[in-house]
Amino acid sequence: MKTNLFVSLIFSLFMVSCSENLDEPAGPALPPAPTNKDFSPLTTIMQNSLTQLGGNAGLVLMYKDGTILYKQYFGSWNDNTYIPIASGSKWTSMAAVMAMVDDGRIKLDEKVSAYYPTEFAAADRKDITVRQLMSHTSGFAGGSSWISTDAVNLQQATQGIGRGGTISGTNTNPTAVNFGPNGSKFAYGGVSMHVAGGIAEKVSGKTWDILFKEKIGDKCNMPNTNYTGLGPTTNYRIAGGAGTRMMEYTNFLLMLLNEGKFNGQQVLSAAAVNEMLKDQTTNLPIASTPYETDALRSGYRYGLGCWIEGTKNGAPTEFGCQGAFGFSPWLDKGRNVIGILFVQRSLGTVNTMPSENDAPYTLLRNRIAQILDN
């Protein structure tokens, strides 16, 4: 009897100890949302820039716990406004590819020729890896007729990029590897990510629109975000064809800021998110960048699907994925916030007019940092 009591006591102490360990926080507690800050200067910047931004715009700033710190639409836009986001698509697209990495269906350092052995057998492309496709270090040219046509689907386009073929009966060459050998330079463009999307589509057995919806869209509550932002197609523009609503894209950003979790569901593994936000291009020569004439951004480095827009003590902390139409999402790990400048104008209008230092996006980011840091 005494033995049984002793065993019960030890078991109870063990269970209490386990319970106490489970209740311990995984890391430092998140500071409370800075709702006491005055964000009204952002309204002034937006109002002063509205004509330049085309008369319609949105701006949102959100804390890591989902608290909205600032949100306002200008002109006639509202929560139902849907716009094409051009290269803002790259972030969501590469997240969908990373979901397939999480599933074990894709390996980042696997060669593309493992997935398309015939199409990518040529010497200048047989050693390109998935990671290089996702970080613009594959050597491919920026554009190609294979990604700008609706006459083929994504699989046919991917095959055509690799070995050539016909588009509407016209013989079309494979896409050039202008910045080879692979892994030696950073050259921004849409071709490489088109191939990455093709791989994800092939290994999943699902078309890109369904794959994105299942892996990212549904899990991040993005019902109106799709890859027909430039019009109906089955040759989904992986690097530039999405359209979205402002608050839907914030859900995606919150997922990334919370290490892959949204509304209690693990959408991507923390390891996958960390890989996306890691500098993948350190010390490589920059052969091509959309920021070539932008003095503030011409040296930006790249992760997997996003730009590294700021560092602290050498570590990346600020990330973005601007599009050619001015759509400007960002994630700031150091300040625990995400934000979107929701516009449909040229990138130059947002970033460099009247100058880099006085352009709307620069003014907004600098003012937000100042408000949060004081």
ROZA-170706 format. One record per residue (C-alpha): residue number from 0; residue in one letter; x, y, z negated. Coordinates in nm, 4 decimals, decimal comma. Layout:
BEGIN
gukol NUM	zakol A	xx X	yy Y	zz Z;
...
REM end
This chain:
BEGIN
gukol 0	zakol M	xx 0,0000	yy 0,0000	zz 0,0000;
gukol 1	zakol K	xx 0,2810	yy 0,2376	zz -0,0927;
gukol 2	zakol T	xx 0,4550	yy 0,1461	zz 0,2323;
gukol 3	zakol N	xx 0,1435	yy 0,2323	zz 0,4350;
gukol 4	zakol L	xx 0,1100	yy 0,5665	zz 0,2552;
gukol 5	zakol F	xx 0,4743	yy 0,6437	zz 0,3231;
gukol 6	zakol V	xx 0,4388	yy 0,5600	zz 0,6968;
gukol 7	zakol S	xx 0,1237	yy 0,7726	zz 0,7198;
gukol 8	zakol L	xx 0,3012	yy 1,0630	zz 0,5550;
gukol 9	zakol I	xx 0,5976	yy 1,0424	zz 0,7936;
gukol 10	zakol F	xx 0,3622	yy 1,0196	zz 1,0948;
gukol 11	zakol S	xx 0,1657	yy 1,3220	zz 0,9763;
gukol 12	zakol L	xx 0,4820	yy 1,5265	zz 0,9311;
gukol 13	zakol F	xx 0,5973	yy 1,4218	zz 1,2794;
gukol 14	zakol M	xx 0,2660	yy 1,5319	zz 1,4358;
gukol 15	zakol V	xx 0,2758	yy 1,8666	zz 1,2546;
gukol 16	zakol S	xx 0,6310	yy 1,9204	zz 1,3759;
gukol 17	zakol C	xx 0,5288	yy 1,8412	zz 1,7355;
gukol 18	zakol S	xx 0,2296	yy 2,0713	zz 1,7136;
gukol 19	zakol E	xx 0,4465	yy 2,3529	zz 1,5841;
gukol 20	zakol N	xx 0,6896	yy 2,3031	zz 1,8731;
gukol 21	zakol L	xx 0,4086	yy 2,3094	zz 2,1293;
gukol 22	zakol D	xx 0,2769	yy 2,6334	zz 1,9845;
gukol 23	zakol E	xx 0,6097	yy 2,8092	zz 2,0215;
gukol 24	zakol P	xx 0,6147	yy 3,0660	zz 2,3034;
gukol 25	zakol A	xx 0,8084	yy 2,9701	zz 2,6143;
gukol 26	zakol G	xx 0,9868	yy 3,3056	zz 2,6170;
gukol 27	zakol P	xx 0,9691	yy 3,6632	zz 2,4955;
gukol 28	zakol A	xx 0,6144	yy 3,7920	zz 2,4542;
gukol 29	zakol L	xx 0,4981	yy 4,0225	zz 2,7308;
gukol 30	zakol P	xx 0,4865	yy 4,3838	zz 2,6092;
gukol 31	zakol P	xx 0,1394	yy 4,5393	zz 2,6164;
gukol 32	zakol A	xx 0,0311	yy 4,6977	zz 2,9452;
gukol 33	zakol P	xx 0,1407	yy 5,0644	zz 2,9610;
gukol 34	zakol T	xx -0,2146	yy 5,1961	zz 2,9877;
gukol 35	zakol N	xx -0,1197	yy 5,5095	zz 2,7951;
gukol 36	zakol K	xx 0,0902	yy 5,6383	zz 3,0854;
gukol 37	zakol D	xx -0,0289	yy 5,9258	zz 3,3049;
gukol 38	zakol F	xx -0,0427	yy 5,8028	zz 3,6642;
gukol 39	zakol S	xx -0,2294	yy 6,1071	zz 3,7990;
gukol 40	zakol P	xx 0,0828	yy 6,2319	zz 3,9845;
gukol 41	zakol L	xx 0,0320	yy 5,9381	zz 4,2218;
gukol 42	zakol T	xx -0,3007	yy 6,0866	zz 4,3291;
gukol 43	zakol T	xx -0,1280	yy 6,4134	zz 4,4096;
gukol 44	zakol I	xx 0,1324	yy 6,2375	zz 4,6242;
gukol 45	zakol M	xx -0,1366	yy 6,0428	zz 4,8095;
gukol 46	zakol Q	xx -0,3533	yy 6,3466	zz 4,8694;
gukol 47	zakol N	xx -0,0571	yy 6,5463	zz 4,9963;
gukol 48	zakol S	xx 0,0388	yy 6,2587	zz 5,2289;
gukol 49	zakol L	xx -0,3080	yy 6,1598	zz 5,3452;
gukol 50	zakol T	xx -0,3015	yy 6,3388	zz 5,6804;
gukol 51	zakol Q	xx 0,0372	yy 6,1864	zz 5,7520;
gukol 52	zakol L	xx -0,1018	yy 5,8452	zz 5,6545;
gukol 53	zakol G	xx -0,3902	yy 5,8744	zz 5,8997;
gukol 54	zakol G	xx -0,6676	yy 5,9906	zz 5,6680;
gukol 55	zakol N	xx -0,7333	yy 5,6499	zz 5,5115;
gukol 56	zakol A	xx -0,5261	yy 5,4667	zz 5,2531;
gukol 57	zakol G	xx -0,5243	yy 5,2752	zz 4,9285;
gukol 58	zakol L	xx -0,2833	yy 5,2495	zz 4,6390;
gukol 59	zakol V	xx -0,2827	yy 5,0003	zz 4,3550;
gukol 60	zakol L	xx -0,0447	yy 4,9364	zz 4,0668;
gukol 61	zakol M	xx -0,1007	yy 4,6357	zz 3,8437;
gukol 62	zakol Y	xx 0,0689	yy 4,4975	zz 3,5338;
gukol 63	zakol K	xx 0,1850	yy 4,1373	zz 3,5044;
gukol 64	zakol D	xx -0,1168	yy 4,0405	zz 3,2898;
gukol 65	zakol G	xx -0,3572	yy 4,1659	zz 3,5583;
gukol 66	zakol T	xx -0,4296	yy 4,5046	zz 3,4007;
gukol 67	zakol I	xx -0,4878	yy 4,7662	zz 3,6695;
gukol 68	zakol L	xx -0,2722	yy 5,0677	zz 3,5875;
gukol 69	zakol Y	xx -0,3767	yy 5,2688	zz 3,8926;
gukol 70	zakol K	xx -0,6156	yy 5,2029	zz 4,1793;
gukol 71	zakol Q	xx -0,7644	yy 5,4437	zz 4,4278;
gukol 72	zakol Y	xx -0,8782	yy 5,4511	zz 4,7874;
gukol 73	zakol F	xx -0,8631	yy 5,7630	zz 4,9996;
gukol 74	zakol G	xx -1,0765	yy 5,8517	zz 5,3001;
gukol 75	zakol S	xx -1,3412	yy 5,5951	zz 5,3884;
gukol 76	zakol W	xx -1,1603	yy 5,2778	zz 5,2820;
gukol 77	zakol N	xx -1,2732	yy 5,0533	zz 4,9952;
gukol 78	zakol D	xx -1,2327	yy 4,7019	zz 4,8540;
gukol 79	zakol N	xx -1,3898	yy 4,5549	zz 5,1687;
gukol 80	zakol T	xx -1,1434	yy 4,7174	zz 5,4074;
gukol 81	zakol Y	xx -0,9433	yy 4,4627	zz 5,6059;
gukol 82	zakol I	xx -0,6309	yy 4,5629	zz 5,7971;
gukol 83	zakol P	xx -0,3581	yy 4,3825	zz 5,9926;
gukol 84	zakol I	xx -0,0365	yy 4,3835	zz 5,7915;
gukol 85	zakol A	xx 0,2262	yy 4,2878	zz 6,0513;
gukol 86	zakol S	xx 0,5415	yy 4,1748	zz 5,8695;
gukol 87	zakol G	xx 0,3599	yy 4,1789	zz 5,5375;
gukol 88	zakol S	xx 0,2663	yy 3,8322	zz 5,6671;
gukol 89	zakol K	xx 0,6174	yy 3,7025	zz 5,6140;
gukol 90	zakol W	xx 0,5821	yy 3,6845	zz 5,2352;
gukol 91	zakol T	xx 0,2562	yy 3,4899	zz 5,2362;
gukol 92	zakol S	xx 0,3769	yy 3,2674	zz 5,5204;
gukol 93	zakol M	xx 0,6971	yy 3,1660	zz 5,3509;
gukol 94	zakol A	xx 0,5017	yy 3,0981	zz 5,0321;
gukol 95	zakol A	xx 0,2932	yy 2,8483	zz 5,2276;
gukol 96	zakol V	xx 0,6104	yy 2,6850	zz 5,3572;
gukol 97	zakol M	xx 0,7463	yy 2,6711	zz 5,0019;
gukol 98	zakol A	xx 0,4284	yy 2,4912	zz 4,8968;
gukol 99	zakol M	xx 0,5297	yy 2,2185	zz 5,1402;
gukol 100	zakol V	xx 0,8775	yy 2,2197	zz 4,9852;
gukol 101	zakol D	xx 0,7125	yy 2,1703	zz 4,6465;
gukol 102	zakol D	xx 0,5212	yy 1,8777	zz 4,7956;
gukol 103	zakol G	xx 0,8439	yy 1,7189	zz 4,9148;
gukol 104	zakol R	xx 0,7371	yy 1,7391	zz 5,2782;
gukol 105	zakol I	xx 1,0024	yy 1,9966	zz 5,3752;
gukol 106	zakol K	xx 1,3613	yy 2,0345	zz 5,2576;
gukol 107	zakol L	xx 1,5186	yy 2,3787	zz 5,2751;
gukol 108	zakol D	xx 1,8579	yy 2,2533	zz 5,3863;
gukol 109	zakol E	xx 1,7243	yy 2,0009	zz 5,6352;
gukol 110	zakol K	xx 1,8025	yy 2,0701	zz 5,9996;
gukol 111	zakol V	xx 1,5165	yy 2,1745	zz 6,2268;
gukol 112	zakol S	xx 1,6263	yy 1,8958	zz 6,4593;
gukol 113	zakol A	xx 1,5124	yy 1,6479	zz 6,1940;
gukol 114	zakol Y	xx 1,1565	yy 1,7673	zz 6,2543;
gukol 115	zakol Y	xx 1,1869	yy 1,8355	zz 6,6293;
gukol 116	zakol P	xx 1,4730	yy 1,6078	zz 6,7433;
gukol 117	zakol T	xx 1,4111	yy 1,6447	zz 7,1159;
gukol 118	zakol E	xx 1,3189	yy 2,0117	zz 7,1268;
gukol 119	zakol F	xx 1,6085	yy 2,1312	zz 6,9107;
gukol 120	zakol A	xx 1,8808	yy 1,9013	zz 7,0416;
gukol 121	zakol A	xx 2,0833	yy 2,1720	zz 7,2201;
gukol 122	zakol A	xx 2,4227	yy 2,2581	zz 7,0728;
gukol 123	zakol D	xx 2,3286	yy 2,6162	zz 6,9828;
gukol 124	zakol R	xx 2,0261	yy 2,5136	zz 6,7712;
gukol 125	zakol K	xx 2,0659	yy 2,1544	zz 6,6555;
gukol 126	zakol D	xx 2,2218	yy 2,2549	zz 6,3213;
gukol 127	zakol I	xx 1,9823	yy 2,5360	zz 6,2259;
gukol 128	zakol T	xx 1,8280	yy 2,4697	zz 5,8841;
gukol 129	zakol V	xx 1,4853	yy 2,5521	zz 5,7435;
gukol 130	zakol R	xx 1,6444	yy 2,7882	zz 5,4907;
gukol 131	zakol Q	xx 1,8071	yy 2,9809	zz 5,7749;
gukol 132	zakol L	xx 1,4731	yy 3,0076	zz 5,9542;
gukol 133	zakol M	xx 1,3160	yy 3,1572	zz 5,6419;
gukol 134	zakol S	xx 1,5980	yy 3,4042	zz 5,5715;
gukol 135	zakol H	xx 1,6608	yy 3,5327	zz 5,9275;
gukol 136	zakol T	xx 2,0041	yy 3,3720	zz 5,9408;
gukol 137	zakol S	xx 1,9269	yy 3,1109	zz 6,2080;
gukol 138	zakol G	xx 2,0705	yy 3,3188	zz 6,4924;
gukol 139	zakol F	xx 1,7469	yy 3,3430	zz 6,6906;
gukol 140	zakol A	xx 1,6543	yy 3,6609	zz 6,8717;
gukol 141	zakol G	xx 1,3932	yy 3,8834	zz 6,7129;
gukol 142	zakol G	xx 1,1145	yy 3,8316	zz 6,9649;
gukol 143	zakol S	xx 1,0065	yy 3,5838	zz 7,2298;
gukol 144	zakol S	xx 0,7284	yy 3,5322	zz 7,4804;
gukol 145	zakol W	xx 0,6585	yy 3,2092	zz 7,2934;
gukol 146	zakol I	xx 0,5280	yy 3,3987	zz 6,9902;
gukol 147	zakol S	xx 0,3469	yy 3,6756	zz 7,1786;
gukol 148	zakol T	xx 0,1127	yy 3,4605	zz 7,3851;
gukol 149	zakol D	xx -0,2274	yy 3,3127	zz 7,3060;
gukol 150	zakol A	xx -0,2027	yy 3,0677	zz 7,5953;
gukol 151	zakol V	xx -0,0367	yy 2,8059	zz 7,3733;
gukol 152	zakol N	xx -0,0873	yy 2,6894	zz 7,0178;
gukol 153	zakol L	xx 0,1681	yy 2,7005	zz 6,7360;
gukol 154	zakol Q	xx 0,3035	yy 2,3523	zz 6,8040;
gukol 155	zakol Q	xx 0,3482	yy 2,4218	zz 7,1731;
gukol 156	zakol A	xx 0,5134	yy 2,7539	zz 7,0923;
gukol 157	zakol T	xx 0,7555	yy 2,5901	zz 6,8488;
gukol 158	zakol Q	xx 0,8487	yy 2,3296	zz 7,1071;
gukol 159	zakol G	xx 0,8887	yy 2,5994	zz 7,3693;
gukol 160	zakol I	xx 1,1164	yy 2,8050	zz 7,1451;
gukol 161	zakol G	xx 1,3400	yy 2,4999	zz 7,1198;
gukol 162	zakol R	xx 1,3514	yy 2,3643	zz 7,4739;
gukol 163	zakol G	xx 1,1402	yy 2,5897	zz 7,6970;
gukol 164	zakol G	xx 0,8349	yy 2,4902	zz 7,9013;
gukol 165	zakol T	xx 0,5437	yy 2,6582	zz 8,0727;
gukol 166	zakol I	xx 0,3122	yy 2,9362	zz 7,9644;
gukol 167	zakol S	xx 0,0004	yy 2,9565	zz 8,1813;
gukol 168	zakol G	xx 0,1857	yy 2,7704	zz 8,4544;
gukol 169	zakol T	xx 0,4903	yy 2,9960	zz 8,4402;
gukol 170	zakol N	xx 0,8257	yy 2,8381	zz 8,3616;
gukol 171	zakol T	xx 0,9571	yy 2,9961	zz 8,0416;
gukol 172	zakol N	xx 1,3038	yy 2,9545	zz 7,8932;
gukol 173	zakol P	xx 1,3741	yy 2,8505	zz 7,5364;
gukol 174	zakol T	xx 1,4361	yy 3,1392	zz 7,3000;
gukol 175	zakol A	xx 1,7962	yy 3,2569	zz 7,2941;
gukol 176	zakol V	xx 2,0176	yy 3,2157	zz 6,9914;
gukol 177	zakol N	xx 2,1689	yy 3,5622	zz 7,0252;
gukol 178	zakol F	xx 2,3308	yy 3,5871	zz 6,6836;
gukol 179	zakol G	xx 2,4931	yy 3,2492	zz 6,6460;
gukol 180	zakol P	xx 2,6384	yy 3,0403	zz 6,5218;
gukol 181	zakol N	xx 2,3639	yy 2,9685	zz 6,2731;
gukol 182	zakol G	xx 2,4237	yy 3,0933	zz 5,9216;
gukol 183	zakol S	xx 2,6801	yy 3,3536	zz 6,0256;
gukol 184	zakol K	xx 2,4673	yy 3,6709	zz 6,0515;
gukol 185	zakol F	xx 2,1437	yy 3,8267	zz 5,9288;
gukol 186	zakol A	xx 1,9176	yy 3,9151	zz 6,2230;
gukol 187	zakol Y	xx 1,5583	yy 4,0065	zz 6,1405;
gukol 188	zakol G	xx 1,2805	yy 3,8835	zz 6,3679;
gukol 189	zakol G	xx 0,9744	yy 3,6698	zz 6,4175;
gukol 190	zakol V	xx 1,1038	yy 3,3676	zz 6,6069;
gukol 191	zakol S	xx 1,2716	yy 3,1843	zz 6,3208;
gukol 192	zakol M	xx 0,9683	yy 3,2061	zz 6,0931;
gukol 193	zakol H	xx 0,7457	yy 3,0925	zz 6,3787;
gukol 194	zakol V	xx 0,9464	yy 2,7709	zz 6,3851;
gukol 195	zakol A	xx 0,9239	yy 2,7381	zz 6,0067;
gukol 196	zakol G	xx 0,5460	yy 2,7659	zz 6,0338;
gukol 197	zakol G	xx 0,5452	yy 2,5068	zz 6,3097;
gukol 198	zakol I	xx 0,7350	yy 2,2654	zz 6,0876;
gukol 199	zakol A	xx 0,4890	yy 2,3172	zz 5,8024;
gukol 200	zakol E	xx 0,1992	yy 2,2607	zz 6,0374;
gukol 201	zakol K	xx 0,3564	yy 1,9456	zz 6,1795;
gukol 202	zakol V	xx 0,4439	yy 1,7758	zz 5,8506;
gukol 203	zakol S	xx 0,1078	yy 1,8620	zz 5,6938;
gukol 204	zakol G	xx -0,0968	yy 1,7433	zz 5,9910;
gukol 205	zakol K	xx -0,3086	yy 2,0578	zz 5,9571;
gukol 206	zakol T	xx -0,3307	yy 2,3726	zz 6,1629;
gukol 207	zakol W	xx -0,1672	yy 2,6782	zz 6,0074;
gukol 208	zakol D	xx -0,4922	yy 2,8549	zz 5,9205;
gukol 209	zakol I	xx -0,6137	yy 2,5546	zz 5,7217;
gukol 210	zakol L	xx -0,2746	yy 2,4946	zz 5,5629;
gukol 211	zakol F	xx -0,2423	yy 2,8540	zz 5,4424;
gukol 212	zakol K	xx -0,5988	yy 2,8564	zz 5,3115;
gukol 213	zakol E	xx -0,5506	yy 2,5376	zz 5,1118;
gukol 214	zakol K	xx -0,2024	yy 2,6065	zz 4,9767;
gukol 215	zakol I	xx -0,2171	yy 2,9813	zz 4,9093;
gukol 216	zakol G	xx -0,5410	yy 3,1528	zz 5,0103;
gukol 217	zakol D	xx -0,7908	yy 2,9509	zz 4,8070;
gukol 218	zakol K	xx -0,5661	yy 2,9229	zz 4,5028;
gukol 219	zakol C	xx -0,4963	yy 3,2976	zz 4,4926;
gukol 220	zakol N	xx -0,8564	yy 3,4011	zz 4,5624;
gukol 221	zakol M	xx -0,7824	yy 3,5438	zz 4,9081;
gukol 222	zakol P	xx -1,0971	yy 3,4468	zz 5,1033;
gukol 223	zakol N	xx -1,0623	yy 3,7180	zz 5,3665;
gukol 224	zakol T	xx -0,6870	yy 3,6900	zz 5,4228;
gukol 225	zakol N	xx -0,6131	yy 3,5080	zz 5,7472;
gukol 226	zakol Y	xx -0,3815	yy 3,4916	zz 6,0472;
gukol 227	zakol T	xx -0,6121	yy 3,6476	zz 6,3049;
gukol 228	zakol G	xx -0,5282	yy 4,0033	zz 6,2062;
gukol 229	zakol L	xx -0,4242	yy 4,0715	zz 6,5660;
gukol 230	zakol G	xx -0,7171	yy 3,8785	zz 6,7150;
gukol 231	zakol P	xx -0,8321	yy 3,5169	zz 6,7523;
gukol 232	zakol T	xx -0,5521	yy 3,2727	zz 6,8312;
gukol 233	zakol T	xx -0,4193	yy 2,9245	zz 6,7624;
gukol 234	zakol N	xx -0,0614	yy 3,0438	zz 6,8140;
gukol 235	zakol Y	xx -0,0659	yy 3,1924	zz 6,4669;
gukol 236	zakol R	xx 0,1867	yy 3,4745	zz 6,4306;
gukol 237	zakol I	xx 0,3616	yy 3,3393	zz 6,1234;
gukol 238	zakol A	xx 0,5817	yy 3,6448	zz 6,0831;
gukol 239	zakol G	xx 0,3324	yy 3,9156	zz 6,1708;
gukol 240	zakol G	xx -0,0241	yy 3,8099	zz 6,2431;
gukol 241	zakol A	xx -0,2017	yy 3,8223	zz 5,9074;
gukol 242	zakol G	xx -0,4703	yy 4,0598	zz 5,7910;
gukol 243	zakol T	xx -0,5911	yy 4,1148	zz 5,4362;
gukol 244	zakol R	xx -0,7776	yy 4,3274	zz 5,1848;
gukol 245	zakol M	xx -0,5797	yy 4,5242	zz 4,9284;
gukol 246	zakol M	xx -0,6958	yy 4,3492	zz 4,6135;
gukol 247	zakol E	xx -0,6590	yy 4,0048	zz 4,7676;
gukol 248	zakol Y	xx -0,2918	yy 4,0645	zz 4,8354;
gukol 249	zakol T	xx -0,2438	yy 4,1808	zz 4,4758;
gukol 250	zakol N	xx -0,3517	yy 3,8328	zz 4,3674;
gukol 251	zakol F	xx -0,0688	yy 3,6869	zz 4,5732;
gukol 252	zakol L	xx 0,1819	yy 3,9285	zz 4,4207;
gukol 253	zakol L	xx 0,0611	yy 3,8508	zz 4,0684;
gukol 254	zakol M	xx 0,1124	yy 3,4829	zz 4,1395;
gukol 255	zakol L	xx 0,4751	yy 3,5499	zz 4,2317;
gukol 256	zakol L	xx 0,5348	yy 3,7781	zz 3,9329;
gukol 257	zakol N	xx 0,3963	yy 3,5083	zz 3,7017;
gukol 258	zakol E	xx 0,6362	yy 3,2433	zz 3,8318;
gukol 259	zakol G	xx 0,3902	yy 3,0784	zz 4,0653;
gukol 260	zakol K	xx 0,0830	yy 3,0768	zz 3,8413;
gukol 261	zakol F	xx -0,2504	yy 3,2459	zz 3,9122;
gukol 262	zakol N	xx -0,5658	yy 3,2183	zz 3,7024;
gukol 263	zakol G	xx -0,4128	yy 2,9328	zz 3,5065;
gukol 264	zakol Q	xx -0,3261	yy 2,7284	zz 3,8165;
gukol 265	zakol Q	xx 0,0282	yy 2,6587	zz 3,9307;
gukol 266	zakol V	xx 0,0197	yy 2,7605	zz 4,2979;
gukol 267	zakol L	xx 0,3961	yy 2,7361	zz 4,3520;
gukol 268	zakol S	xx 0,6577	yy 2,5972	zz 4,1196;
gukol 269	zakol A	xx 0,8663	yy 2,8503	zz 3,9297;
gukol 270	zakol A	xx 1,1684	yy 2,7061	zz 4,1114;
gukol 271	zakol A	xx 1,0068	yy 2,7784	zz 4,4489;
gukol 272	zakol V	xx 0,9319	yy 3,1387	zz 4,3527;
gukol 273	zakol N	xx 1,2825	yy 3,1888	zz 4,2184;
gukol 274	zakol E	xx 1,4240	yy 3,0572	zz 4,5447;
gukol 275	zakol M	xx 1,2120	yy 3,3016	zz 4,7431;
gukol 276	zakol L	xx 1,3342	yy 3,5933	zz 4,5333;
gukol 277	zakol K	xx 1,7009	yy 3,4971	zz 4,5466;
gukol 278	zakol D	xx 1,9423	yy 3,6799	zz 4,7769;
gukol 279	zakol Q	xx 1,9931	yy 3,4391	zz 5,0670;
gukol 280	zakol T	xx 2,2092	yy 3,6696	zz 5,2797;
gukol 281	zakol T	xx 2,4875	yy 3,7920	zz 5,0498;
gukol 282	zakol N	xx 2,7913	yy 3,9251	zz 5,2381;
gukol 283	zakol L	xx 2,6615	yy 3,8231	zz 5,5827;
gukol 284	zakol P	xx 2,6982	yy 4,0871	zz 5,8544;
gukol 285	zakol I	xx 2,3672	yy 4,2615	zz 5,9298;
gukol 286	zakol A	xx 2,3190	yy 4,2197	zz 6,3047;
gukol 287	zakol S	xx 1,9591	yy 4,3402	zz 6,3204;
gukol 288	zakol T	xx 1,7260	yy 4,5142	zz 6,0731;
gukol 289	zakol P	xx 1,4095	yy 4,7227	zz 6,1114;
gukol 290	zakol Y	xx 1,5700	yy 4,9689	zz 5,8689;
gukol 291	zakol E	xx 1,8634	yy 5,0443	zz 6,0985;
gukol 292	zakol T	xx 1,7914	yy 5,4202	zz 6,1068;
gukol 293	zakol D	xx 1,6719	yy 5,4362	zz 5,7458;
gukol 294	zakol A	xx 1,9603	yy 5,5498	zz 5,5282;
gukol 295	zakol L	xx 1,7954	yy 5,4306	zz 5,2051;
gukol 296	zakol R	xx 1,7145	yy 5,0797	zz 5,3269;
gukol 297	zakol S	xx 1,9594	yy 4,9858	zz 5,6027;
gukol 298	zakol G	xx 2,1626	yy 4,7706	zz 5,3626;
gukol 299	zakol Y	xx 1,8713	yy 4,5755	zz 5,2141;
gukol 300	zakol R	xx 1,9320	yy 4,2048	zz 5,1712;
gukol 301	zakol Y	xx 1,6773	yy 3,9269	zz 5,2112;
gukol 302	zakol G	xx 1,5335	yy 3,6331	zz 5,0212;
gukol 303	zakol L	xx 1,2901	yy 3,3840	zz 5,1733;
gukol 304	zakol G	xx 1,0127	yy 3,5965	zz 5,3221;
gukol 305	zakol C	xx 1,0881	yy 3,9210	zz 5,1385;
gukol 306	zakol W	xx 1,3358	yy 4,2062	zz 5,1131;
gukol 307	zakol I	xx 1,5416	yy 4,2690	zz 4,8014;
gukol 308	zakol E	xx 1,4692	yy 4,6347	zz 4,7323;
gukol 309	zakol G	xx 1,6510	yy 4,6796	zz 4,4028;
gukol 310	zakol T	xx 1,8913	yy 4,5092	zz 4,1653;
gukol 311	zakol K	xx 1,9930	yy 4,5417	zz 3,8026;
gukol 312	zakol N	xx 2,3359	yy 4,4270	zz 3,6855;
gukol 313	zakol G	xx 2,3756	yy 4,2588	zz 4,0228;
gukol 314	zakol A	xx 2,0555	yy 4,0524	zz 3,9949;
gukol 315	zakol P	xx 1,7590	yy 4,1153	zz 4,2291;
gukol 316	zakol T	xx 1,4649	yy 4,2708	zz 4,0421;
gukol 317	zakol E	xx 1,2617	yy 4,4578	zz 4,3051;
gukol 318	zakol F	xx 1,1189	yy 4,3001	zz 4,6179;
gukol 319	zakol G	xx 0,9039	yy 4,4078	zz 4,9112;
gukol 320	zakol C	xx 0,7703	yy 4,3040	zz 5,2484;
gukol 321	zakol Q	xx 0,6772	yy 4,6088	zz 5,4526;
gukol 322	zakol G	xx 0,5076	yy 4,5739	zz 5,7885;
gukol 323	zakol A	xx 0,5393	yy 4,7666	zz 6,1135;
gukol 324	zakol F	xx 0,1986	yy 4,9243	zz 6,0464;
gukol 325	zakol G	xx 0,3169	yy 5,0697	zz 5,7155;
gukol 326	zakol F	xx 0,1579	yy 4,8127	zz 5,4822;
gukol 327	zakol S	xx 0,3910	yy 4,8169	zz 5,1798;
gukol 328	zakol P	xx 0,3616	yy 4,5575	zz 4,8993;
gukol 329	zakol W	xx 0,6192	yy 4,5327	zz 4,6233;
gukol 330	zakol L	xx 0,7046	yy 4,3369	zz 4,3117;
gukol 331	zakol D	xx 0,9105	yy 4,4791	zz 4,0251;
gukol 332	zakol K	xx 1,0258	yy 4,2102	zz 3,7801;
gukol 333	zakol G	xx 1,2138	yy 4,4577	zz 3,5630;
gukol 334	zakol R	xx 0,9024	yy 4,6646	zz 3,4934;
gukol 335	zakol N	xx 0,6523	yy 4,3749	zz 3,5150;
gukol 336	zakol V	xx 0,4409	yy 4,5414	zz 3,7831;
gukol 337	zakol I	xx 0,3248	yy 4,4835	zz 4,1395;
gukol 338	zakol G	xx 0,1879	yy 4,7388	zz 4,3801;
gukol 339	zakol I	xx 0,0625	yy 4,8032	zz 4,7320;
gukol 340	zakol L	xx 0,0569	yy 5,1105	zz 4,9507;
gukol 341	zakol F	xx -0,2328	yy 5,0052	zz 5,1718;
gukol 342	zakol V	xx -0,2066	yy 5,1905	zz 5,5023;
gukol 343	zakol Q	xx -0,2170	yy 5,1367	zz 5,8764;
gukol 344	zakol R	xx 0,0436	yy 5,3687	zz 6,0209;
gukol 345	zakol S	xx 0,3930	yy 5,3285	zz 6,1603;
gukol 346	zakol L	xx 0,6685	yy 5,2154	zz 5,9256;
gukol 347	zakol G	xx 0,8619	yy 5,5303	zz 6,0051;
gukol 348	zakol T	xx 0,5668	yy 5,7448	zz 5,8959;
gukol 349	zakol V	xx 0,5683	yy 5,5732	zz 5,5579;
gukol 350	zakol N	xx 0,9452	yy 5,5493	zz 5,5037;
gukol 351	zakol T	xx 1,1280	yy 5,8268	zz 5,6852;
gukol 352	zakol M	xx 0,8985	yy 6,1244	zz 5,7500;
gukol 353	zakol P	xx 0,9780	yy 6,4037	zz 5,6938;
gukol 354	zakol S	xx 1,2919	yy 6,2352	zz 5,5554;
gukol 355	zakol E	xx 1,3774	yy 5,9157	zz 5,3709;
gukol 356	zakol N	xx 1,3858	yy 6,0980	zz 5,0372;
gukol 357	zakol D	xx 1,0557	yy 6,2811	zz 5,0890;
gukol 358	zakol A	xx 0,8553	yy 6,0096	zz 5,2651;
gukol 359	zakol P	xx 0,5343	yy 5,8822	zz 5,0958;
gukol 360	zakol Y	xx 0,6643	yy 5,5365	zz 5,0046;
gukol 361	zakol T	xx 0,9853	yy 5,6751	zz 4,8563;
gukol 362	zakol L	xx 0,8017	yy 5,9397	zz 4,6563;
gukol 363	zakol L	xx 0,5521	yy 5,6879	zz 4,5195;
gukol 364	zakol R	xx 0,8096	yy 5,4266	zz 4,4179;
gukol 365	zakol N	xx 1,0325	yy 5,6852	zz 4,2525;
gukol 366	zakol R	xx 0,7444	yy 5,8463	zz 4,0654;
gukol 367	zakol I	xx 0,6109	yy 5,5117	zz 3,9445;
gukol 368	zakol A	xx 0,9543	yy 5,4148	zz 3,8136;
gukol 369	zakol Q	xx 0,9839	yy 5,7497	zz 3,6372;
gukol 370	zakol I	xx 0,6412	yy 5,7173	zz 3,4740;
gukol 371	zakol L	xx 0,7034	yy 5,3625	zz 3,3553;
gukol 372	zakol D	xx 1,0544	yy 5,4319	zz 3,2279;
gukol 373	zakol N	xx 0,9608	yy 5,7387	zz 3,0207;
REM end
